[in-house]
Amino acid sequence: MTPAETIGSDRIAHLIEVAPIGIDDFSALRYLYAKSLIAQTAASVSDEQAAALIRLIYSPAYSDLIMDEEVVGAWLDGELVGSAAWHPGREPVGIARLGPVFVRHPRFGIGRRLLAEVESRAHRSGFRQFATWSTIEAVPFFERHGYEVTSRGAKAFAPGHLLPVTFLRKDVA
């Protein structure tokens, strides 16, 4: 990122309000997820996979997945422009699981601010290791923030549909 881009991104990042996502925000969250995920994975998923992802995001079962995490949103003038989430890992013990970081407008520091927020929340809860998964397109973002690739694989998101993903981990002091 050039110095001019950094200044511009810092201005936007400081204008956003980061706040927890509640059930009343789920429609905006679903819209954000659908738009961001499809835009970010256009080169790596088929049209059929994209349609299945959209069906999952708008399904009633997806609300249960969202409610299982602590989700924070980035709001700019009342519009949800980004989100990130985390939850205590189940196995192995002591690892916080971070969900994907979704942003409508990449390169403005919104994702960086959201990642820092969920890491801070997990750290305050006693976690010193963070694990996440991402599509191949988002791996460089996580690597810039200290995450290391641990493996590559796929996540099943609908019957007969797999999303190619990369698993990453970060240790903090």
ROSE-4610 file (N, C-alpha, C; in Angstrom, 1 decimal, always signed):
// ROSE-4610
residu = [M/M/M/T/T/T/P/P/P/A/A/A/E/E/E/T/T/T/I/I/I/G/G/G/S/S/S/D/D/D/R/R/R/I/I/I/A/A/A/H/H/H/L/L/L/I/I/I/E/E/E/V/V/V/A/A/A/P/P/P/I/I/I/G/G/G/I/I/I/D/D/D/D/D/D/F/F/F/S/S/S/A/A/A/L/L/L/R/R/R/Y/Y/Y/L/L/L/Y/Y/Y/A/A/A/K/K/K/S/S/S/L/L/L/I/I/I/A/A/A/Q/Q/Q/T/T/T/A/A/A/A/A/A/S/S/S/V/V/V/S/S/S/D/D/D/E/E/E/Q/Q/Q/A/A/A/A/A/A/A/A/A/L/L/L/I/I/I/R/R/R/L/L/L/I/I/I/Y/Y/Y/S/S/S/P/P/P/A/A/A/Y/Y/Y/S/S/S/D/D/D/L/L/L/I/I/I/M/M/M/D/D/D/E/E/E/E/E/E/V/V/V/V/V/V/G/G/G/A/A/A/W/W/W/L/L/L/D/D/D/G/G/G/E/E/E/L/L/L/V/V/V/G/G/G/S/S/S/A/A/A/A/A/A/W/W/W/H/H/H/P/P/P/G/G/G/R/R/R/E/E/E/P/P/P/V/V/V/G/G/G/I/I/I/A/A/A/R/R/R/L/L/L/G/G/G/P/P/P/V/V/V/F/F/F/V/V/V/R/R/R/H/H/H/P/P/P/R/R/R/F/F/F/G/G/G/I/I/I/G/G/G/R/R/R/R/R/R/L/L/L/L/L/L/A/A/A/E/E/E/V/V/V/E/E/E/S/S/S/R/R/R/A/A/A/H/H/H/R/R/R/S/S/S/G/G/G/F/F/F/R/R/R/Q/Q/Q/F/F/F/A/A/A/T/T/T/W/W/W/S/S/S/T/T/T/I/I/I/E/E/E/A/A/A/V/V/V/P/P/P/F/F/F/F/F/F/E/E/E/R/R/R/H/H/H/G/G/G/Y/Y/Y/E/E/E/V/V/V/T/T/T/S/S/S/R/R/R/G/G/G/A/A/A/K/K/K/A/A/A/F/F/F/A/A/A/P/P/P/G/G/G/H/H/H/L/L/L/L/L/L/P/P/P/V/V/V/T/T/T/F/F/F/L/L/L/R/R/R/K/K/K/D/D/D/V/V/V/A/A/A]
num = [1/1/1/2/2/2/3/3/3/4/4/4/5/5/5/6/6/6/7/7/7/8/8/8/9/9/9/10/10/10/11/11/11/12/12/12/13/13/13/14/14/14/15/15/15/16/16/16/17/17/17/18/18/18/19/19/19/20/20/20/21/21/21/22/22/22/23/23/23/24/24/24/25/25/25/26/26/26/27/27/27/28/28/28/29/29/29/30/30/30/31/31/31/32/32/32/33/33/33/34/34/34/35/35/35/36/36/36/37/37/37/38/38/38/39/39/39/40/40/40/41/41/41/42/42/42/43/43/43/44/44/44/45/45/45/46/46/46/47/47/47/48/48/48/49/49/49/50/50/50/51/51/51/52/52/52/53/53/53/54/54/54/55/55/55/56/56/56/57/57/57/58/58/58/59/59/59/60/60/60/61/61/61/62/62/62/63/63/63/64/64/64/65/65/65/66/66/66/67/67/67/68/68/68/69/69/69/70/70/70/71/71/71/72/72/72/73/73/73/74/74/74/75/75/75/76/76/76/77/77/77/78/78/78/79/79/79/80/80/80/81/81/81/82/82/82/83/83/83/84/84/84/85/85/85/86/86/86/87/87/87/88/88/88/89/89/89/90/90/90/91/91/91/92/92/92/93/93/93/94/94/94/95/95/95/96/96/96/97/97/97/98/98/98/99/99/99/100/100/100/101/101/101/102/102/102/103/103/103/104/104/104/105/105/105/106/106/106/107/107/107/108/108/108/109/109/109/110/110/110/111/111/111/112/112/112/113/113/113/114/114/114/115/115/115/116/116/116/117/117/117/118/118/118/119/119/119/120/120/120/121/121/121/122/122/122/123/123/123/124/124/124/125/125/125/126/126/126/127/127/127/128/128/128/129/129/129/130/130/130/131/131/131/132/132/132/133/133/133/134/134/134/135/135/135/136/136/136/137/137/137/138/138/138/139/139/139/140/140/140/141/141/141/142/142/142/143/143/143/144/144/144/145/145/145/146/146/146/147/147/147/148/148/148/149/149/149/150/150/150/151/151/151/152/152/152/153/153/153/154/154/154/155/155/155/156/156/156/157/157/157/158/158/158/159/159/159/160/160/160/161/161/161/162/162/162/163/163/163/164/164/164/165/165/165/166/166/166/167/167/167/168/168/168/169/169/169/170/170/170/171/171/171/172/172/172/173/173/173]
x = [+0.8/+0.0/+0.9/+0.6/+1.4/+1.0/+1.9/+1.6/+0.3/-0.1/-1.3/-2.5/-2.4/-3.5/-3.6/-2.5/-2.5/-3.3/-3.0/-3.7/-5.1/-5.5/-6.9/-7.6/-6.9/-7.5/-7.7/-6.7/-6.8/-7.9/-8.2/-9.3/-10.6/-10.8/-12.0/-12.1/-11.0/-11.0/-11.4/-11.1/-11.4/-12.8/-13.5/-14.9/-15.9/-15.4/-16.4/-16.6/-17.7/-18.1/-18.2/-17.4/-17.4/-18.3/-19.3/-20.3/-20.8/-21.2/-21.7/-22.9/-23.0/-24.1/-25.2/-26.4/-27.6/-28.5/-29.5/-30.4/-31.1/-31.4/-32.0/-31.1/-29.8/-28.9/-28.6/-29.3/-29.0/-29.3/-30.3/-30.6/-29.4/-28.9/-27.8/-26.6/-26.4/-25.2/-25.3/-26.4/-26.6/-26.2/-26.7/-26.5/-24.9/-24.3/-22.9/-22.1/-22.5/-21.8/-22.0/-23.2/-23.4/-22.6/-22.7/-22.0/-20.5/-20.0/-18.5/-18.0/-18.6/-18.1/-18.1/-19.2/-19.2/-18.2/-18.0/-17.0/-15.6/-15.3/-14.0/-13.6/-14.7/-14.4/-14.8/-15.0/-15.5/-14.6/-13.3/-12.3/-12.1/-12.6/-12.3/-13.6/-14.8/-15.9/-16.8/-17.5/-18.3/-19.6/-20.4/-21.7/-22.6/-22.5/-23.3/-22.9/-21.6/-21.2/-21.6/-21.5/-21.9/-23.4/-24.2/-25.7/-25.9/-25.2/-25.4/-24.9/-23.9/-23.4/-24.5/-25.1/-26.2/-27.4/-27.8/-28.9/-28.6/-27.3/-27.0/-27.0/-26.5/-26.5/-27.9/-28.8/-30.2/-31.1/-30.5/-31.3/-31.5/-32.7/-32.9/-31.8/-31.2/-30.1/-28.9/-28.7/-27.5/-27.6/-28.8/-29.0/-28.4/-28.6/-28.0/-26.5/-25.9/-24.4/-24.0/-24.7/-24.3/-24.4/-25.5/-25.7/-24.7/-24.0/-23.0/-21.7/-21.6/-20.4/-20.6/-19.6/-19.6/-19.2/-20.2/-20.0/-20.0/-19.0/-19.0/-19.0/-19.6/-19.8/-19.1/-18.8/-18.2/-19.3/-19.7/-20.8/-20.3/-20.7/-20.3/-21.5/-21.9/-23.1/-24.3/-24.4/-25.6/-25.6/-24.6/-24.5/-23.4/-23.8/-22.9/-21.9/-20.6/-19.6/-18.6/-18.7/-17.8/-18.2/-17.7/-17.9/-16.8/-16.7/-15.8/-16.4/-16.0/-16.5/-15.5/-15.8/-15.0/-15.8/-15.3/-15.9/-14.8/-15.0/-14.0/-14.0/-12.8/-12.6/-13.0/-13.5/-13.9/-12.7/-12.0/-10.8/-9.8/-8.6/-8.0/-8.4/-8.4/-8.7/-7.7/-8.2/-7.4/-7.1/-7.8/-7.7/-9.0/-8.9/-10.1/-10.2/-11.4/-11.7/-12.3/-11.6/-12.1/-12.8/-13.9/-14.6/-14.0/-14.4/-13.9/-14.2/-13.4/-13.6/-14.2/-15.4/-16.1/-16.1/-15.7/-15.8/-16.4/-17.2/-17.7/-16.7/-15.8/-14.9/-13.5/-12.8/-11.5/-10.5/-9.4/-8.3/-8.5/-9.4/-9.7/-9.4/-8.8/-8.5/-9.6/-10.8/-11.9/-11.6/-11.1/-10.8/-9.8/-8.8/-7.7/-8.3/-9.2/-9.8/-10.6/-11.4/-12.3/-11.5/-10.4/-9.6/-9.0/-8.5/-7.9/-8.9/-10.2/-11.3/-11.6/-11.7/-12.1/-10.9/-9.7/-8.5/-8.4/-8.7/-8.7/-9.7/-10.9/-12.0/-11.6/-11.0/-10.6/-9.4/-8.5/-7.4/-7.8/-8.7/-9.3/-10.0/-10.5/-11.1/-10.2/-8.9/-7.9/-7.2/-7.6/-7.0/-5.7/-4.7/-3.4/-3.1/-4.0/-3.9/-5.2/-5.0/-6.2/-6.0/-7.1/-7.2/-8.3/-8.1/-9.2/-9.0/-10.0/-9.9/-10.3/-9.8/-10.2/-10.1/-10.7/-10.5/-9.1/-8.6/-7.3/-7.0/-8.1/-7.9/-7.6/-8.0/-7.8/-6.6/-5.9/-4.7/-3.6/-3.3/-2.3/-2.7/-4.0/-4.5/-4.1/-4.4/-4.1/-2.6/-1.9/-0.4/+0.2/-0.3/+0.1/-0.1/-1.0/-1.4/-0.8/+0.2/+0.9/+0.4/-0.5/-1.0/-0.1/+0.0/+0.7/-0.2/+0.0/-0.7/-0.4/-1.4/-1.1/-1.5/-2.5/-2.9/-3.9/-4.2/-5.2/-6.2/-7.4/-8.4/-9.7/-10.8/-12.1/-13.1/-14.1/-15.1/-16.4/-17.2/-18.5/-19.5/-20.2/-21.1/-22.5/-22.7/-24.0/-23.8/-24.8/-24.7/-24.1/-23.0/-22.4/-21.5/-21.3/-20.6/-19.5/-18.3/-17.1/-16.5/-16.0/-15.3/-13.9/-13.0/-11.6/-11.1/-10.4/-10.0/-8.6/-8.0/-6.7/-6.9/-6.3/-6.4/-5.1/-5.3/-4.2/-4.3/-3.1/-3.0/-2.1/-2.3/-1.5/-1.3/-0.1/+0.1/+0.4/-0.1/+0.1/+0.7/+1.4/+2.0/+1.0]
y = [-1.2/+0.0/+1.2/+2.2/+3.4/+4.3/+5.3/+6.2/+6.9/+7.3/+8.0/+7.1/+5.8/+4.9/+4.6/+4.6/+4.4/+5.5/+6.8/+7.9/+7.8/+7.5/+7.4/+6.3/+5.2/+4.0/+4.4/+5.1/+5.4/+6.4/+7.3/+8.2/+7.4/+6.5/+5.7/+4.8/+4.2/+3.3/+4.1/+5.3/+6.1/+6.6/+6.6/+7.1/+6.0/+4.7/+3.6/+3.5/+3.0/+2.6/+1.1/+0.5/-0.9/-1.2/-2.1/-2.4/-3.9/-4.5/-5.9/-5.9/-7.1/-7.3/-8.0/-7.5/-8.2/-8.8/-9.5/-10.2/-9.2/-8.0/-7.0/-6.6/-7.0/-6.6/-7.8/-8.9/-10.1/-9.9/-9.2/-9.0/-8.2/-7.2/-6.4/-7.3/-8.1/-9.0/-10.0/-10.6/-11.6/-10.9/-9.7/-9.0/-8.8/-8.3/-8.1/-9.4/-10.5/-11.8/-12.2/-12.1/-12.6/-11.7/-10.4/-9.6/-9.7/-9.8/-9.9/-11.2/-12.3/-13.6/-13.9/-13.5/-13.7/-12.9/-11.6/-10.8/-11.3/-11.8/-12.2/-13.6/-14.4/-15.8/-16.0/-14.9/-15.1/-15.9/-15.8/-16.6/-18.0/-18.3/-19.7/-20.6/-20.0/-20.9/-20.8/-21.9/-22.0/-21.2/-21.0/-20.3/-21.2/-22.5/-23.4/-23.3/-23.2/-23.1/-21.7/-20.7/-19.3/-19.3/-20.0/-20.0/-20.8/-21.9/-22.7/-21.9/-21.1/-20.2/-19.2/-18.6/-17.6/-18.3/-19.5/-20.2/-20.4/-20.8/-21.1/-19.8/-18.7/-17.4/-17.0/-17.2/-16.7/-17.8/-18.9/-20.0/-19.7/-20.2/-20.1/-20.7/-21.8/-22.4/-21.5/-20.6/-19.7/-18.8/-18.5/-17.7/-18.4/-19.7/-20.5/-20.4/-20.4/-20.3/-18.9/-17.9/-16.5/-16.4/-16.9/-16.8/-17.5/-18.5/-19.2/-18.5/-17.3/-16.5/-15.1/-14.5/-13.1/-12.3/-11.6/-10.9/-9.4/-8.8/-7.3/-6.8/-5.6/-5.0/-3.6/-3.3/-1.9/-1.1/+0.0/+0.8/+2.1/+2.5/+3.8/+4.5/+5.6/+6.4/+5.4/+4.5/+3.7/+2.4/+2.3/+1.2/+0.2/-1.1/-2.2/-2.4/-2.1/-2.2/-3.3/-4.0/-5.0/-5.8/-7.0/-7.8/-8.8/-9.2/-10.2/-10.9/-12.1/-12.9/-13.8/-14.2/-15.2/-16.0/-17.1/-17.9/-18.8/-19.2/-20.1/-21.4/-21.8/-23.1/-24.3/-25.3/-26.5/-27.5/-27.7/-28.6/-28.0/-27.9/-28.1/-26.9/-27.2/-26.2/-25.0/-23.8/-22.6/-21.9/-22.3/-21.6/-21.0/-19.7/-18.9/-19.1/-19.4/-19.5/-18.2/-17.7/-16.5/-16.8/-16.2/-16.4/-15.5/-15.7/-14.8/-13.3/-12.5/-11.0/-10.7/-10.1/-9.6/-8.1/-7.6/-6.1/-5.8/-4.7/-4.3/-3.5/-2.8/-1.9/-2.3/-3.2/-3.6/-2.4/-2.5/-1.6/-0.2/-0.2/+1.1/+0.9/-0.2/-0.4/-1.0/-1.2/-1.7/-3.2/-4.0/-5.4/-5.4/-4.6/-4.5/-4.2/-3.2/-2.7/-3.8/-4.5/-5.6/-6.7/-7.1/-8.2/-7.9/-6.6/-6.2/-6.3/-5.9/-5.9/-7.3/-8.3/-9.6/-10.3/-10.0/-10.5/-10.0/-8.7/-8.1/-8.7/-8.9/-9.5/-10.9/-11.7/-13.1/-13.1/-12.1/-12.0/-11.7/-10.7/-10.3/-11.5/-12.4/-13.6/-14.7/-14.4/-15.4/-16.2/-16.0/-16.8/-16.2/-17.1/-16.7/-17.2/-18.0/-18.6/-18.3/-17.9/-17.7/-18.6/-19.2/-20.0/-19.5/-19.6/-19.1/-19.9/-19.7/-20.2/-19.1/-19.2/-18.2/-18.8/-18.1/-18.4/-18.0/-18.5/-18.3/-16.8/-16.0/-14.6/-13.8/-14.3/-13.5/-14.0/-15.0/-15.4/-14.3/-13.5/-12.4/-11.4/-11.2/-10.3/-10.8/-12.1/-12.7/-12.8/-13.1/-13.2/-11.9/-10.8/-9.4/-9.1/-9.8/-9.6/-10.7/-11.4/-12.4/-13.8/-14.1/-15.5/-16.3/-17.6/-18.5/-19.6/-20.0/-21.1/-22.4/-23.1/-24.4/-25.6/-25.4/-26.4/-25.8/-26.6/-26.2/-27.4/-27.1/-28.1/-27.5/-28.0/-27.6/-27.6/-26.7/-26.7/-27.0/-28.0/-28.3/-27.2/-26.6/-25.6/-25.9/-26.9/-27.4/-28.8/-29.6/-31.0/-30.9/-31.6/-31.7/-30.5/-29.6/-28.3/-28.1/-28.0/-27.7/-26.4/-25.6/-24.4/-24.6/-24.4/-24.5/-23.4/-23.8/-22.9/-23.2/-22.2/-22.3/-22.0/-22.9/-22.8/-22.0/-21.1/-20.3/-20.2/-19.9/-19.8/-18.7/-18.1/-17.0/-17.2/-17.1/-17.1/-15.7/-15.3/-14.0/-14.1/-13.1/-13.1/-12.8]
z = [+0.0/+0.0/+0.0/-0.9/-0.9/+0.3/+0.6/+1.7/+1.5/+0.3/+0.0/+0.3/-0.1/+0.2/+1.7/+2.4/+3.8/+4.5/+4.1/+4.7/+4.4/+3.2/+2.8/+3.6/+3.7/+4.5/+5.9/+6.5/+7.9/+8.2/+7.2/+7.4/+7.5/+6.6/+6.5/+7.8/+8.2/+9.3/+10.6/+10.7/+11.9/+11.9/+10.7/+10.6/+10.9/+10.9/+11.2/+12.7/+13.0/+14.4/+14.4/+15.4/+15.6/+16.7/+16.5/+17.5/+17.3/+18.4/+18.3/+17.4/+16.7/+15.8/+16.6/+16.5/+17.2/+16.2/+16.7/+15.8/+14.8/+15.2/+14.4/+13.2/+13.3/+12.2/+11.2/+11.4/+10.6/+9.1/+8.8/+7.3/+6.7/+7.4/+6.8/+6.8/+7.8/+7.9/+6.7/+6.5/+5.4/+4.0/+3.8/+2.6/+2.5/+3.5/+3.5/+3.2/+3.9/+3.6/+2.2/+1.7/+0.3/-0.7/-0.6/-1.5/-1.4/-0.2/+0.0/-0.4/+0.0/-0.3/-1.8/-2.4/-3.9/-4.6/-4.2/-4.8/-4.6/-3.4/-3.0/-3.6/-3.9/-4.4/-5.8/-6.6/-7.9/-8.8/-8.5/-9.3/-8.9/-7.7/-7.2/-6.9/-7.2/-7.0/-8.3/-8.6/-9.8/-9.5/-10.6/-10.4/-9.5/-9.7/-8.9/-7.4/-7.1/-5.7/-5.2/-6.0/-5.5/-5.2/-6.0/-5.7/-4.4/-4.2/-3.0/-1.7/-1.9/-0.8/-0.4/-1.5/-1.2/-0.5/-1.0/-0.3/+1.1/+1.4/+2.8/+3.6/+3.1/+3.9/+4.2/+3.3/+3.5/+4.1/+4.5/+5.1/+6.6/+7.2/+8.6/+9.5/+9.0/+9.7/+9.9/+9.0/+9.1/+10.3/+10.7/+12.0/+13.2/+13.2/+14.3/+14.3/+13.1/+13.0/+13.5/+13.1/+13.5/+15.0/+15.6/+17.0/+17.9/+17.3/+18.0/+18.1/+17.6/+17.6/+18.2/+18.6/+18.9/+17.7/+17.1/+15.8/+16.1/+15.5/+15.5/+14.1/+14.0/+12.7/+12.6/+11.4/+11.1/+10.4/+11.0/+10.5/+10.0/+8.8/+8.3/+7.9/+8.6/+8.3/+8.3/+9.2/+9.3/+8.4/+7.6/+6.7/+7.2/+7.2/+7.6/+6.5/+6.8/+5.7/+6.0/+7.1/+7.5/+8.7/+8.8/+10.1/+10.3/+11.5/+11.9/+13.1/+13.4/+14.5/+15.2/+16.4/+17.0/+18.0/+18.4/+19.5/+20.1/+21.3/+21.9/+21.2/+20.9/+20.2/+21.0/+20.4/+21.1/+21.3/+20.3/+20.3/+19.4/+19.8/+21.1/+22.0/+23.3/+24.3/+24.2/+24.4/+24.5/+23.2/+22.2/+20.9/+20.5/+20.3/+19.9/+18.3/+17.9/+16.5/+16.0/+15.0/+14.3/+13.1/+12.8/+11.6/+10.5/+9.3/+8.2/+8.5/+7.9/+8.0/+6.6/+6.7/+5.5/+5.4/+4.3/+4.1/+2.7/+2.7/+1.4/+0.6/+1.2/+0.5/+1.0/+0.3/+0.7/+0.6/+1.3/+1.2/+1.9/+2.8/+3.5/+5.0/+5.4/+6.8/+7.7/+7.1/+7.8/+8.3/+7.4/+7.8/+8.9/+8.8/+9.8/+11.1/+11.1/+12.4/+13.0/+12.2/+12.7/+13.2/+12.5/+13.0/+14.3/+14.5/+15.7/+16.8/+16.5/+17.5/+18.0/+17.1/+17.6/+18.2/+17.8/+18.5/+19.9/+20.0/+21.4/+22.3/+21.8/+22.6/+23.0/+22.1/+22.4/+23.4/+23.2/+24.1/+25.5/+25.6/+26.9/+27.6/+26.8/+27.4/+27.7/+27.6/+28.0/+26.9/+25.7/+24.6/+24.1/+23.8/+23.4/+22.0/+21.5/+20.1/+19.4/+18.1/+17.3/+16.0/+15.6/+14.4/+13.6/+12.3/+11.3/+10.0/+9.2/+7.8/+6.9/+5.7/+4.7/+3.3/+2.4/+1.0/+0.6/-0.5/-1.0/-1.2/-1.6/-1.8/-0.6/+0.6/+1.8/+2.6/+2.2/+2.9/+3.1/+2.0/+2.2/+3.3/+3.5/+4.5/+5.9/+6.1/+7.4/+7.6/+6.6/+6.8/+7.1/+6.6/+6.9/+8.4/+9.0/+10.4/+11.4/+10.9/+11.8/+11.7/+10.9/+10.8/+9.9/+10.2/+9.4/+8.9/+7.7/+7.1/+7.7/+8.2/+8.8/+7.8/+7.0/+6.0/+5.0/+4.0/+3.0/+2.9/+2.6/+2.5/+2.0/+2.5/+2.0/+3.2/+3.1/+4.1/+3.3/+3.9/+3.4/+3.8/+2.9/+3.3/+2.8/+2.0/+1.6/+1.1/+1.1/+0.6/-0.8/-1.0/-2.3/-2.7/-1.8/-2.1/-1.1/-1.7/-0.9/-1.3/-0.3/-0.6/-0.3/-1.3/-1.0/+0.0/+1.1/+2.1/+2.6/+3.2/+3.8/+5.3/+6.2/+7.6/+8.1/+9.0/+9.5/+11.1/+11.6/+13.1/+13.5/+14.7/+15.2/+16.7/+17.2/+18.6/+19.1/+20.2/+20.8/+22.2/+22.6/+23.9/+25.0]
